Amino acid sequence: MTWHAVAKVDQLREGEVRGLAIGNENIALYRIDGQIYATANICTHAMALLSDGYLDGDCIECPIHAALFHVPTGEPRSPPATVPLKTYRTRAEADDIFVEITG
C-alpha cells in the first residue's frame, strides 16, 4: 500500500470531478459535501472516462450510456452498469490530497 500526493486541497472544488493517473491506475477524484473520494475513472460498462461525466449529488453519470455509480461505494445505481467501480482510500493532510494505491 502506497499513498500518493495527487493534488492540493484547494485545487479540487466542491462538486468537481477530476481525472488523473497514478502509475497504471486511471483515477477519478471527487469532492462531495466537503469529503474527497476516489474511484476508477473508467466506466465498468463502456470504457468511458467518468471524469467526463456528470456529477449529480453523490453519484457520477457515465457520459456514454448514462449509467450511474454511487461515488462513496462505487456501486452501480442504474443500468446498463452492473459491475461496481473500484474505490480508493483518500486523505487530506496539510494542503495535499493523497490516494492510496494497493498492489
Secondary structure, DSSP 4 states (H G I P E B T S, - for coil): -EEEEEEEGGGS-TT-EEEEEETTEEEEEEEETTEEEEEESB-TTT--BGGGSEEETTEEE-TTT--EEETTT--B-STT--SPPPEE-EEEETTEEEEEE--
